[in-house]
Amino acid sequence: MQMVNTPMVKDSPAIREKVMAARMAAVTRWPYFASQLLMMVLVPKPGIGTCATDCKGRFYYDPAFVENVSVQTLATVWLHECLHIWLDHATRRNGRLPKKWNKSVDREINDDLLDMPWGEISPLVPSGIRQPNGLLAETYFEHEDDEDGSDDGEGEGEQGGSSSDGIPREWEDGPEGESGTPEVPESQQECVRHAVSEKIIETVKNRGNVPAGLRVAAEANLKPPKVPWQREMSAAIRACAADVAGAVDFTFRRPSRRQCIHGDVIMPATRRPVPETAIVLDTSGSMYGGDLESALNEIQGVLKAVGGRGVRVLATDASVHSKQKVTNASKIQVLGGGGTDMRVGLAEAAKLRPNPDLCIVLTDGYTPWPEKAPRGVTVIVALIGKHTPEAPAWARSVRITGD
């Protein structure tokens, strides 16, 4: 959102009432978006010169900015800022240059708000880069100018909050436990995103008026993974998990169920260890675009197949750029874009502690492979795309296509 140079003004009941009135005006415009708007935590932030949202469900407002715009203009700002969260722009940046990305996501949003009051704000729109309305920010990003040459990929975007690119601003409040400012848990945000999507589709079915961009996003939010797992992939995961779970061990943490027949002799109970799973995610340049998107969509399927305990994900091109334990695929940091060498990722996976029992490699297959699998690790290679090279003979391979 565009920043405005204004004198410092303190928050007041009148200012806060105007912010809440604008929120209700936004609800009146888009009733299906009500749960997203009403979820937000109001945080006055004098001096930022605008309104903004962060990744923790907070709506920041500069009292001076609020004082100088109409309620209807502020309602448009409410919708703009909350769309950054609902469209998950922070996650979608995927390592792109933040200043360019900030412009692109504004264009993606604003083409659905063109008929609304903007006051003296000049919104960024697709026509500014000679592109049509209705495209995704990822497409607009490819057409943004690099005129200032100062976007090195590390700093924050030019304006707005972290909800647009995932980079915390200096003026944003920290975690609730440290700052005392309430936040909305990620799980609740995801539930609201889903609920809003259902309301949008319901409105469309009832012949209601919904901007095309919101309808497309809602349909995408409600779809199952774009590439359904092949039967053999599910079978492969279950088989590998069963091999590990079948390795029954003994424990004295609880008594045996048959303790009563052994008298004074304490007998151990048995336990089945839960398989440790790692994913090596190919983030090389050849994967960017549809293949990488497919891989990210399917990681959620892996999480479900291994019981939802979380898996460790290694983002790898010719080197390992990040290691994360995730329970939701949307939290994966996609870093890379260089050459391809899955040998590096497998070697690093073998060094993890505790050691993984199962390692799933998501790749387009254009990579060298080690001569054998890491010791003690079962490897499944998920080849993404219709025309991929063969996986090594020592791995169990599955081909995932869009069919």
N, C-alpha and C positions, 0 to 999 in steps of 0.2 A: 504494500500500500504506500502511496506517495506521502512523503514527509513534508510538513509545513513548518516554517520558522515562525514561532509564536512566543510571546513572553511567558514566563513561568506563572502558572496559575495553580493554586492549591485545590484539592478535591473538596467538594461540598455536597450536602444532601441534594441540592438542586441539580448539580452536575450528574450525580449518580442516578437521580430520577430520570434525567433526560436520556442517559445511556440505556436504562431499563425500558423506557418508553420506545426508544428506537428498536430495541430487541423485539418488543411486541409488535411493532410495525412490520418488522421482517417476518415474524411468524404469520402475520395476516397475509403477507404476499405469498409466502411458501408454507402453507400449513404442514405439508409433509416433512418439512425440515425442522419442525418445532423441537423435537427431542435433541437435535444437535445444538440448536441455539440455546435452549434452556439448560443444557448440561454445563455450559461454560461458567467458569469462576471469574468474577469481576475483580480486576486488580488495577487501581489507579497508579499511574506511573508518570508524574510530571516531568516534562523535559524531553520526551521521546518524539514529540511533534507529530504523532499519528496514533492510530489504533493498530494492534497487532495481536497475534496468537502464538503460543508456544506449543511444544509437543506434549505438554502436561494438562491440556484442557483449560488454559487460562486465557482470558480476554483482557489485554492491557489497553488502557486508554489514557491519553494525555488530556487532563481537564481543559487546557487551553484550546486544544484541537476540538474537543466536544463543544466548547462554548461558541466556537466560530462557524459551526455547520448546523444545518437544519436537522430536525429529527428524521425526515425522510432520506436525506443524504447519509446520515449516520446509520440508518437501516440498511442502505446499500453496502456500507462499509462492514456492517455486521455479517451480511451474507458473504461478502468477499473473503473476509478473514476466516470465517468458519469453514468455507469451502476448502481452504488449504488443508485443514485437518481431515475433513471428510474424504477428500480426494487423495489423501495420504502422500502429499508432495514430498515430505521429509524422507520417507523411505524410497520413493521413486527416483530421487536424484541419482542414486547409484554412482557416486563419485564424479558426477559432471561438475563443471565449473560453476560455483555457486552464484556469481553475479548474473551470468547468462541464464542460468536455470531460474533465478528469481523472476527475470523478465518473462521467460517462457511460461511459467505457471500462472503469472498474472494474465497473460494473453488467453490461456486456456479457460480461466475463470471468467474474465470480463466479457467474452463474446456471448455469455449467457446472461449478462447483466446490462447489456447496452441500452435497453429501454427503460432503465431505472434512473432516478435522480442522482446525479453525481456532483451537483453544485459546481464549485470551482476546481474540483479534482479532474485531472486529465488522465483517464485510465489508459494503460497500455492495451492495445488491441491487435489482432492478427494482421489487419490491413497495414499496420505500421511497418511490417516486414514483408509486405506484398504476399500475404498468405490468406487463404480463405478461413472463415469461421468453422468451428466444429472439429478441429484437429486436436490431437493430444499435445501436451507440453513437450514430450520427447521429439515430436516432429518439428515444432516451432524452434526448439533448441538448435537444430541443425541449420536454421536460417538466421539466427541472431548474429549481429555484427560483433566484431572484436575490436571496435574502434579505440577503446581506451588501453587495451593491451595489459591491463593490470590485474586480471583475474587469474591467479596462480593456483586456484583450487583449494587453498587452505583457509582464506578469510571468509567472512560471512557475506551474504548478499548485500546489495546496496541499501535495502530498506526492508521493513517488516520484521516479523519474528521468526523463530526457529521452525515453526510449522511449515515454512516454505522449503527449507533445505536441510533441516536437522542439525544445524550448527547453533548452539546456544549463544545468545547475545549477552554482552556484559551487563546490561540493565535488567535481564530477566531474573526472576527469583529462582533459586535452586530447588532441590527436592524438598518436599513438605517437612520432612524430619529435620532439615537444617534451617530452612527459611521461615517455617511456620505458615506459609501461604498454602491453602488447600490446593490439591491437585486431583485430577480425574484419573483413576487407574487405567492402564492400557487395556485391560480386559473389558472395562466398562465402555471405553471408547470404541472398541471393536463391536460390542453389542449394539451400541447406538448407530454405528455405521451400517450394520446389517438391518436394524429396524427402520432407519431412514430409507434404505434401498427398497425394502418391502413396501413402505408407504408410497414411494415414487411409482413403483410398478403398479400398485393398486390404483393410484390416481390415473395413470395412463390407461389402464383397462376400463376405467369408468369415464374415459374420454375427457379427463381433466387436462389442463394446460400445464405442461412440464417442459422446460428447456431441453433441447435435444441432447446436449452434453451431459445433463444429469441423468437422463434416461439411459444413455449408453453406459455411464459409469455404474448405475444401479444394477443393470443387467450383468455387468462384469463382476460386481461384488457378490451377486447371488449365484453365479455359475459354479459348478464343481470345477476341479482342476482342468485346465484346457486339454491336457493330454492324459486320459485315463490310464492308470497303471495296467499293463498287460497282466494276464493271469499268471504267467511264469514269474513276473517280478514279485507279486505278492507271495507266490509259492516259495520263491528263493529266499525272501526275507523270513518267512515263517520257518522254513527248513533250517536256516542258519541259526535262528533264534532258538529253535527246538534243540539243536545240537548242544548249545550252551546250557539251556535250561535243564537238559537231561543230565548234566554233570552234577548229580546230587552230592551234596556235602553234608557234614554233621555239624551241629551247633549245640552248645550248652546254655545258650541264652534263654531257652525255654525247655521244659521237660518233654520227654517223649510222650506220645499219646498212650503208649503201652506201659507207662511207668508203674502202674498199679500191680502188674504181675511180676515186677522185678524186686520188690521189697525195698531194702535199704540201699541197693546199688543204683546210683543215679545214672540214667541212660540219656544219651543225647537225642535231640530231635533232628529231623532232616530238613534241609532247605534247598531250594532251587535258585541258583544265582540268576539275576536278570542280565541279559546280554548287554555289554558295553558296545555302543555303535558310534562310528565316526563317518562323516561324509566328506569326501574330497570333491569340491566344487570347481570345475574348470571355469576360470574367469578370463581366459585368454581372449585376444582380439577376435578370433574366429567365432567365439561364442556370443559376442554382443549382438543383441537383436532378439530374434525369435527363439533361438536355441537357449540362450541364458534365461529368458523369461520362462520357457518351458521347464527348465531345471529348477528354478525357484518355485514355480507352481507345484512341482511334484515333491519337493522336500517336505511339504506339509503332509503329503501322503506317507512318506517315510516315517515322520514323527508319529503318525497315527498307528502305523504298522508295528512299530517297536514299543507301543504302549504309552506314548505320551510323556515318557520320563525326560525327554530332552536328548539331543544328540550334539556331538561336537562337530562343527563345520569348519573346514580349512579352505579358505578362498585362495586358489592357486592358479597362476599362469606358468611362468618359468621359475617362480619362487612362491613361497607361502606368504601371503600378505596379511592374513588375519586368522586367528583361531578363536572360535566362540562356542559356548554351549548355549543352545537355543531351544525353546519350546514352541516357538512360532517362527515360521519362515520369513515373516515380514521384518524381523529384527536382524537379519543377516547383513553384514557389511560386505557389499560386493566391490572388491578392490582388485585391480589387475589391469588387463587390457594389452598385455605384452605377448611374448611367445608362449609356447605350450610345452610343459614337461610334467606329466603326472607322476613320474618317478619321484620327484621332489615331494609332492603331496603325500604319496604313500609312505615314503621314508619318515616324514614328520608325523604321520598318523601312527606309525609303529612306535614312536617315542613317547606318545601320550601316556599319562598315568592317571587312572589305571589303564592298562593296555586294552585297546579295543578288541572285541571278539569278531566283530563284523565291520567291514569298511565298504561303503558304497561310493563308487566313483561316477559322478555325473559329468559326461564329456561328449564332445562330437567325435571323439576317436582319433583326431589328428595330433597324435602325441607319441613320443617314444615310451616304451614300457620296460620295467625291470625284467630280468630273466626269470624271476620267480616271485611269488607272493611274499609279503612280510611274514616272518615266522610266527605261527600261532594265530594268524588273522585270516578269516575267510573274506574273500573279495568278490563283490558283485560290480560289474561294469555296466552302467546304464548308458547305452549309446543313443544319443539324441539326434534325430534326423533320419531321413529316408535313405541317404546314400553315405553311409559311414564305413570306415575301415573296420576290419575284424578286431575283436578284443583278443588279448593273449590267451593261450590255451589253458593256462593255470587258473583263470578266473571264470566265474559264471557270468555270462553276458546276457543282456536283455536289450532289445531294440525298442525304443520309444518313438513313435511317430505321431503325427497329428491325425491319423486316420481313426 
